[in-house]
Protein backbone atom coordinates (compact mmCIF):
# COMPACT_ATOMS: atom_id res chain seq x y z
CA UNK A 1 0.00 0.00 0.00
CA UNK A 2 2.86 2.38 0.81
CA UNK A 3 4.38 1.80 -2.63
CA UNK A 4 1.01 2.34 -4.28
CA UNK A 5 0.57 5.67 -2.50
CA UNK A 6 4.05 6.73 -3.58
CA UNK A 7 3.28 5.93 -7.19
CA UNK A 8 -0.02 7.79 -7.02
CA UNK A 9 1.73 10.79 -5.50
CA UNK A 10 4.25 10.86 -8.35
CA UNK A 11 1.45 10.65 -10.94
CA UNK A 12 -0.44 13.53 -9.31
CA UNK A 13 2.74 15.60 -9.26
CA UNK A 14 3.34 15.27 -12.99
CA UNK A 15 -0.30 15.97 -13.80
CA UNK A 16 -0.05 19.22 -11.84
CA UNK A 17 3.15 20.10 -13.71
CA UNK A 18 1.38 19.80 -17.05
CA UNK A 19 2.92 16.55 -18.26
CA UNK A 20 1.72 15.74 -21.76
CA UNK A 21 1.10 12.14 -20.74
CA UNK A 22 -1.02 12.65 -17.64
CA UNK A 23 -3.55 9.97 -18.62
CA UNK A 24 -2.12 6.62 -17.62
CA UNK A 25 -2.84 3.83 -20.04
CA UNK A 26 -1.21 0.55 -20.86
CA UNK A 27 -0.42 0.65 -24.56
CA UNK A 28 -1.18 -2.63 -26.35
CA UNK A 29 1.66 -4.05 -28.45
CA UNK A 30 -0.18 -6.54 -30.65
CA UNK A 31 -0.21 -4.77 -33.99
CA UNK A 32 -2.62 -7.30 -35.48
CA UNK A 33 -5.36 -6.11 -33.19
CA UNK A 34 -5.79 -9.61 -31.79
CA UNK A 35 -5.60 -10.31 -28.09
CA UNK A 36 -2.38 -11.93 -26.86
CA UNK A 37 -2.82 -15.45 -25.49
CA UNK A 38 -2.93 -15.48 -21.71
CA UNK A 39 -1.56 -18.30 -19.63
CA UNK A 40 -2.76 -17.02 -16.29
CA UNK A 41 -5.14 -14.43 -14.91
CA UNK A 42 -3.60 -13.04 -11.76
CA UNK A 43 -5.81 -11.64 -9.05
CA UNK A 44 -5.31 -8.15 -7.67
CA UNK A 45 -2.54 -9.25 -5.32
CA UNK A 46 -0.55 -10.66 -8.25
CA UNK A 47 -0.60 -7.43 -10.23
CA UNK A 48 2.71 -5.65 -10.56
CA UNK A 49 1.29 -2.19 -9.95
CA UNK A 50 -1.50 0.04 -11.14
CA UNK A 51 0.57 0.39 -14.34
CA UNK A 52 1.09 -3.33 -14.91
CA UNK A 53 -1.67 -5.94 -15.09
CA UNK A 54 0.55 -8.88 -14.18
CA UNK A 55 -0.42 -10.90 -17.26
CA UNK A 56 2.00 -13.52 -18.61
CA UNK A 57 1.48 -14.40 -22.26
CA UNK A 58 2.47 -17.66 -23.91
CA UNK A 59 5.14 -15.99 -26.05
CA UNK A 60 8.59 -17.37 -26.79
CA UNK A 61 11.78 -15.40 -26.24
CA UNK A 62 11.99 -14.77 -29.97
CA UNK A 63 8.44 -13.42 -30.05
CA UNK A 64 9.11 -11.16 -27.07
CA UNK A 65 12.27 -9.74 -28.65
CA UNK A 66 10.42 -9.12 -31.92
CA UNK A 67 8.11 -6.82 -29.94
CA UNK A 68 10.91 -5.07 -28.01
CA UNK A 69 12.36 -3.61 -31.21
CA UNK A 70 14.12 -0.33 -30.35
CA UNK A 71 15.13 0.68 -26.84
CA UNK A 72 16.77 3.46 -24.84
CA UNK A 73 19.06 3.13 -21.82
CA UNK A 74 18.58 5.24 -18.71
CA UNK A 75 22.34 5.31 -18.34
CA UNK A 76 24.36 6.89 -15.54
CA UNK A 77 21.37 7.43 -13.27
CA UNK A 78 20.29 4.53 -11.06
CA UNK A 79 23.55 2.80 -12.02
CA UNK A 80 25.95 5.46 -10.72
CA UNK A 81 28.83 4.40 -8.52
CA UNK A 82 27.60 6.38 -5.55
CA UNK A 83 24.66 6.49 -3.14
CA UNK A 84 22.49 8.97 -5.09
CA UNK A 85 21.22 8.80 -8.67
CA UNK A 86 22.47 12.33 -9.41
CA UNK A 87 26.06 11.38 -8.47
CA UNK A 88 27.30 11.56 -12.06
CA UNK A 89 25.49 14.79 -12.91
CA UNK A 90 22.20 13.60 -14.37
CA UNK A 91 19.00 14.95 -12.83
CA UNK A 92 16.60 12.82 -10.83
CA UNK A 93 14.69 10.61 -13.28
CA UNK A 94 11.08 11.69 -13.71
CA UNK A 95 7.96 10.30 -15.30
CA UNK A 96 8.04 13.20 -17.77
CA UNK A 97 11.43 12.05 -19.09
CA UNK A 98 10.25 8.54 -19.81
CA UNK A 99 7.03 9.87 -21.32
CA UNK A 100 9.18 11.76 -23.81
CA UNK A 101 11.28 8.71 -24.64
CA UNK A 102 8.18 6.61 -25.22
CA UNK A 103 6.45 9.27 -27.29
CA UNK A 104 9.51 9.43 -29.58
CA UNK A 105 8.83 5.81 -30.49
CA UNK A 106 11.09 3.80 -28.19
CA UNK A 107 9.20 0.84 -26.82
CA UNK A 108 11.88 -0.70 -24.58
CA UNK A 109 13.41 0.98 -21.53
CA UNK A 110 16.56 -0.51 -20.02
CA UNK A 111 17.00 0.48 -16.38
CA UNK A 112 20.58 -0.20 -15.24
CA UNK A 113 20.84 -0.35 -11.44
CA UNK A 114 23.81 -0.42 -9.09
CA UNK A 115 22.88 -2.15 -5.83
CA UNK A 116 26.06 -2.18 -3.72
CA UNK A 117 25.54 1.26 -2.16
CA UNK A 118 22.11 0.18 -0.96
CA UNK A 119 22.85 -3.38 0.15
CA UNK A 120 23.75 -4.43 3.67
CA UNK A 121 26.50 -6.77 4.74
CA UNK A 122 26.60 -10.53 5.12
CA UNK A 123 24.91 -12.79 5.87
CA UNK A 124 21.62 -11.32 4.61
CA UNK A 125 22.84 -8.64 2.17
CA UNK A 126 19.57 -6.81 2.69
CA UNK A 127 18.66 -4.19 0.09
CA UNK A 128 17.29 -0.92 1.44
CA UNK A 129 13.52 -0.79 1.13
CA UNK A 130 13.71 2.83 -0.02
CA UNK A 131 16.00 1.84 -2.91
CA UNK A 132 13.69 -0.96 -4.00
CA UNK A 133 10.84 1.58 -3.86
CA UNK A 134 12.77 4.01 -6.06
CA UNK A 135 13.74 1.36 -8.59
CA UNK A 136 10.13 0.21 -8.81
CA UNK A 137 8.98 3.79 -9.24
CA UNK A 138 11.22 4.16 -12.32
CA UNK A 139 10.15 0.77 -13.68
CA UNK A 140 6.57 2.00 -13.43
CA UNK A 141 7.43 5.07 -15.53
CA UNK A 142 8.16 2.67 -18.37
CA UNK A 143 5.21 0.41 -17.73
CA UNK A 144 2.83 3.37 -17.62
CA UNK A 145 3.87 3.97 -21.22
CA UNK A 146 3.37 0.34 -22.23
CA UNK A 147 7.12 -0.19 -22.63
CA UNK A 148 9.11 -3.33 -22.13
CA UNK A 149 11.43 -2.70 -19.17
CA UNK A 150 14.79 -4.41 -18.64
CA UNK A 151 16.02 -4.38 -15.03
CA UNK A 152 19.54 -5.49 -14.21
CA UNK A 153 22.54 -5.62 -11.87
CA UNK A 154 24.94 -2.96 -13.17
CA UNK A 155 28.28 -1.53 -12.00
CA UNK A 156 28.50 -4.03 -9.15
CA UNK A 157 31.68 -5.42 -10.68
CA UNK A 158 33.92 -4.57 -7.69
CA UNK A 159 32.34 -7.47 -5.79
CA UNK A 160 31.20 -9.69 -8.68
CA UNK A 161 34.71 -11.03 -9.27
CA UNK A 162 34.78 -14.08 -11.60
CA UNK A 163 37.46 -16.18 -9.91
CA UNK A 164 37.37 -19.54 -8.19
CA UNK A 165 38.74 -17.91 -5.04
CA UNK A 166 35.83 -15.45 -4.77
CA UNK A 167 33.19 -17.70 -6.29
CA UNK A 168 31.31 -18.96 -3.22
CA UNK A 169 31.10 -15.53 -1.63
CA UNK A 170 29.88 -13.89 -4.84
CA UNK A 171 27.31 -16.60 -5.53
CA UNK A 172 25.87 -16.31 -2.03
CA UNK A 173 25.48 -12.54 -2.34
CA UNK A 174 24.16 -12.67 -5.90
CA UNK A 175 21.58 -15.27 -4.99
CA UNK A 176 20.32 -13.20 -2.06
CA UNK A 177 20.29 -10.01 -4.14
CA UNK A 178 18.28 -11.55 -6.98
CA UNK A 179 15.89 -13.21 -4.52
CA UNK A 180 15.03 -9.79 -3.12
CA UNK A 181 14.69 -8.13 -6.53
CA UNK A 182 12.61 -11.00 -7.89
CA UNK A 183 10.27 -11.03 -4.90
CA UNK A 184 9.66 -7.29 -5.22
CA UNK A 185 8.71 -7.60 -8.90
CA UNK A 186 7.14 -11.07 -8.84
CA UNK A 187 3.69 -9.77 -9.76
CA UNK A 188 4.79 -7.88 -12.86
CA UNK A 189 3.83 -9.06 -16.33
CA UNK A 190 6.19 -10.37 -19.00
CA UNK A 191 6.80 -6.79 -20.11
CA UNK A 192 9.36 -6.74 -17.29
CA UNK A 193 12.57 -8.60 -18.11
CA UNK A 194 15.41 -9.36 -15.72
CA UNK A 195 19.04 -9.16 -16.86
CA UNK A 196 21.21 -11.11 -14.44
CA UNK A 197 24.50 -9.25 -14.99
CA UNK A 198 25.57 -6.28 -17.10
CA UNK A 199 29.14 -6.80 -18.37
CA UNK A 200 30.45 -9.52 -16.03
CA UNK A 201 34.24 -9.50 -16.10
CA UNK A 202 37.38 -9.36 -13.99
CA UNK A 203 38.13 -5.66 -13.79
CA UNK A 204 41.61 -4.29 -14.36
CA UNK A 205 43.03 -7.48 -15.84
CA UNK A 206 44.64 -7.95 -19.24
CA UNK A 207 41.71 -10.09 -20.37
CA UNK A 208 38.96 -7.74 -19.14
CA UNK A 209 37.82 -6.73 -22.63
CA UNK A 210 39.36 -9.51 -24.70
CA UNK A 211 37.03 -12.37 -23.86
CA UNK A 212 38.36 -13.28 -20.44
CA UNK A 213 40.13 -16.42 -19.27
CA UNK A 214 38.68 -19.94 -19.14
CA UNK A 215 38.29 -19.50 -15.37
CA UNK A 216 36.57 -16.16 -15.79
CA UNK A 217 34.13 -17.44 -18.39
CA UNK A 218 33.35 -20.48 -16.23
CA UNK A 219 32.61 -18.31 -13.20
CA UNK A 220 30.42 -15.93 -15.21
CA UNK A 221 28.37 -18.96 -16.26
CA UNK A 222 28.11 -20.03 -12.63
CA UNK A 223 26.99 -16.53 -11.59
CA UNK A 224 24.27 -16.58 -14.22
CA UNK A 225 23.21 -19.99 -12.93
CA UNK A 226 22.75 -18.93 -9.30
CA UNK A 227 21.00 -15.73 -10.38
CA UNK A 228 18.53 -17.54 -12.62
CA UNK A 229 17.92 -20.23 -10.01
CA UNK A 230 17.21 -17.57 -7.37
CA UNK A 231 14.75 -15.79 -9.66
CA UNK A 232 12.90 -18.96 -10.63
CA UNK A 233 12.70 -20.10 -6.99
CA UNK A 234 10.57 -17.08 -6.07
CA UNK A 235 7.75 -18.55 -8.16
CA UNK A 236 4.71 -16.70 -9.47
CA UNK A 237 5.36 -14.86 -12.70
CA UNK A 238 9.09 -15.31 -12.17
CA UNK A 239 8.70 -18.99 -12.97
CA UNK A 240 8.38 -18.08 -16.64
CA UNK A 241 9.77 -14.53 -16.83
CA UNK A 242 12.23 -13.78 -19.63
CA UNK A 243 15.79 -13.48 -18.32
CA UNK A 244 18.67 -11.94 -20.25
CA UNK A 245 21.99 -13.78 -19.99
CA UNK A 246 25.23 -12.13 -21.13
CA UNK A 247 28.53 -13.44 -22.41
CA UNK A 248 31.75 -12.54 -20.59
CA UNK A 249 31.77 -8.70 -20.54
CA UNK A 250 28.69 -8.94 -22.83
CA UNK A 251 31.29 -9.36 -25.57
CA UNK A 252 30.77 -10.52 -29.15
CA UNK A 253 34.31 -11.94 -29.29
CA UNK A 254 33.93 -15.51 -30.61
CA UNK A 255 35.51 -17.15 -27.55
CA UNK A 256 33.14 -15.32 -25.23
CA UNK A 257 30.10 -16.29 -27.30
CA UNK A 258 31.26 -19.89 -27.71
CA UNK A 259 31.74 -20.46 -23.98
CA UNK A 260 28.42 -19.01 -22.83
CA UNK A 261 26.26 -21.63 -21.09
CA UNK A 262 22.53 -21.05 -20.75
CA UNK A 263 21.57 -22.11 -17.21
CA UNK A 264 19.44 -25.27 -17.23
CA UNK A 265 18.97 -24.78 -20.99
CA UNK A 266 16.18 -22.46 -19.85
CA UNK A 267 13.87 -21.68 -22.78
CA UNK A 268 12.82 -18.34 -21.30
CA UNK A 269 16.23 -16.75 -21.75
CA UNK A 270 17.52 -14.07 -24.09
CA UNK A 271 21.14 -13.51 -25.13
CA UNK A 272 22.44 -10.12 -23.97
CA UNK A 273 25.29 -8.58 -25.98
CA UNK A 274 26.92 -5.16 -26.23
CA UNK A 275 28.36 -4.23 -29.60
CA UNK A 276 29.92 -0.79 -29.89
CA UNK A 277 31.09 -1.54 -33.39
CA UNK A 278 33.45 -0.34 -34.65
CA UNK A 279 35.02 0.74 -31.36
CA UNK A 280 37.33 3.48 -32.75
CA UNK A 281 34.27 5.25 -34.20
CA UNK A 282 31.64 4.55 -31.56
CA UNK A 283 33.47 4.95 -28.25
CA UNK A 284 37.22 5.43 -28.55
CA UNK A 285 36.97 8.67 -30.49
CA UNK A 286 40.00 7.96 -32.68
CA UNK A 287 38.01 7.73 -35.92
CA UNK A 288 35.30 10.26 -36.65
CA UNK A 289 34.23 8.94 -40.05
CA UNK A 290 32.07 5.99 -41.00
CA UNK A 291 30.20 4.86 -44.08
CA UNK A 292 32.53 3.34 -46.69
CA UNK A 293 31.66 0.05 -48.35
CA UNK A 294 34.34 -1.61 -46.22
CA UNK A 295 32.87 -0.09 -43.04
CA UNK A 296 29.47 -1.49 -43.91
CA UNK A 297 30.87 -4.91 -44.83
CA UNK A 298 32.66 -5.16 -41.47
CA UNK A 299 29.51 -4.24 -39.56
CA UNK A 300 27.49 -6.76 -41.56
CA UNK A 301 30.08 -9.40 -40.62
CA UNK A 302 29.77 -8.49 -36.93
CA UNK A 303 26.00 -8.88 -37.09
CA UNK A 304 26.28 -12.13 -39.01
CA UNK A 305 28.63 -13.63 -36.40
CA UNK A 306 25.97 -13.00 -33.76
CA UNK A 307 23.19 -14.34 -35.95
CA UNK A 308 25.11 -17.51 -36.84
CA UNK A 309 25.97 -18.24 -33.23
CA UNK A 310 22.62 -17.50 -31.60
CA UNK A 311 19.68 -16.52 -33.79
CA UNK A 312 20.22 -19.34 -36.27
CA UNK A 313 20.14 -21.72 -33.31
CA UNK A 314 16.82 -20.45 -32.02
CA UNK A 315 18.08 -18.00 -29.38
CA UNK A 316 16.72 -14.48 -29.15
CA UNK A 317 19.24 -11.62 -29.02
CA UNK A 318 19.10 -8.15 -27.48
CA UNK A 319 21.93 -5.74 -28.24
CA UNK A 320 21.56 -4.10 -24.85
CA UNK A 321 24.07 -1.33 -25.52
CA UNK A 322 25.27 0.45 -28.63
CA UNK A 323 25.73 4.11 -29.61
CA UNK A 324 28.31 6.56 -30.95
CA UNK A 325 30.02 9.58 -29.45
CA UNK A 326 29.44 13.13 -30.63
CA UNK A 327 32.59 14.19 -32.50
CA UNK A 328 30.95 17.00 -34.50
CA UNK A 329 30.32 14.33 -37.12
CA UNK A 330 26.55 14.17 -37.28
CA UNK A 331 26.29 12.91 -40.87
CA UNK A 332 28.59 10.00 -40.15
CA UNK A 333 26.73 9.19 -36.93
CA UNK A 334 23.43 9.21 -38.80
CA UNK A 335 24.82 6.92 -41.49
CA UNK A 336 26.17 4.54 -38.90
CA UNK A 337 23.03 4.60 -36.73
CA UNK A 338 20.75 3.90 -39.67
CA UNK A 339 22.89 1.07 -41.02
CA UNK A 340 23.40 -0.46 -37.57
CA UNK A 341 19.74 -0.33 -36.52
CA UNK A 342 18.55 -1.76 -39.82
CA UNK A 343 21.16 -4.53 -39.80
CA UNK A 344 20.09 -5.52 -36.29
CA UNK A 345 16.39 -5.42 -37.16
CA UNK A 346 16.90 -7.50 -40.30
CA UNK A 347 18.44 -10.26 -38.17
CA UNK A 348 15.73 -10.16 -35.53
CA UNK A 349 17.76 -8.42 -32.82
CA UNK A 350 16.29 -5.79 -30.53
CA UNK A 351 18.73 -2.91 -30.03
CA UNK A 352 18.95 -0.48 -27.10
CA UNK A 353 20.81 2.83 -27.49
CA UNK A 354 23.18 3.65 -24.61
CA UNK A 355 22.34 7.20 -23.48
CA UNK A 356 24.53 8.47 -20.63
CA UNK A 357 23.02 11.96 -20.41
CA UNK A 358 26.04 13.67 -22.01
CA UNK A 359 25.44 15.08 -25.48
CA UNK A 360 28.53 17.31 -25.58
CA UNK A 361 31.34 17.05 -28.08
CA UNK A 362 33.48 14.16 -26.86
CA UNK A 363 33.88 10.45 -27.41
CA UNK A 364 31.69 10.13 -24.29
CA UNK A 365 28.95 12.35 -25.74
CA UNK A 366 26.48 9.52 -26.22
CA UNK A 367 23.19 11.19 -25.29
CA UNK A 368 20.51 11.86 -27.87
CA UNK A 369 17.99 13.12 -25.29
CA UNK A 370 18.44 16.06 -22.90
CA UNK A 371 17.04 15.06 -19.51
CA UNK A 372 17.37 18.58 -18.14
CA UNK A 373 14.90 20.31 -20.46
CA UNK A 374 13.26 17.26 -22.12
CA UNK A 375 14.49 18.14 -25.61
CA UNK A 376 16.18 16.04 -28.30
CA UNK A 377 19.52 17.55 -29.40
CA UNK A 378 19.93 14.48 -31.61
CA UNK A 379 16.33 13.69 -32.36
CA UNK A 380 17.28 12.85 -35.93
CA UNK A 381 19.34 9.91 -34.63
CA UNK A 382 16.43 8.84 -32.43
CA UNK A 383 14.02 8.95 -35.35
CA UNK A 384 16.25 7.07 -37.74
CA UNK A 385 16.81 4.14 -35.37
CA UNK A 386 13.14 3.96 -34.39
CA UNK A 387 12.18 3.91 -38.07
CA UNK A 388 14.44 0.90 -38.66
CA UNK A 389 11.97 -1.24 -36.70
CA UNK A 390 8.77 0.15 -38.24
Buried (B, 14 or more C-beta within 10 A) or exposed (E): EEBEEBBEEBBEEBBEEEBEBBEBEBEEBEEEEEEBEEEBEBEEEBBBBBBBBBBBBEBEBBEBBBBBBBBBBBBBBBBBBEEEBEBBEBEEBBBBBBBBBBEBBBBBBBBBBBBBBBBEEEEEBEBBEEBBBBBBBBBBBBBBBBBBBBBBBBBBBEBBBBBEEBBEEBBBBBBBBBBBBBBBBBBBBBBBBBBBBBBBBBEEBEBBBBBBBEBBBBBBBBBBBBBBBBBBBBEBBBBBBBBBBBBBBBBBBEBBBEBBBBBEEBEBBBBBBBBBBBEBBBBEBEBBBBBEEEBBEEBBEBBBBBBEBBBEEEBBBBBBBBBBBBBEBEEBBBBBBBBBBBBBBEBBBBBBBBBBBBBEEEBBBBBBBBBEEBEBBBEBBBBBBBBBBE
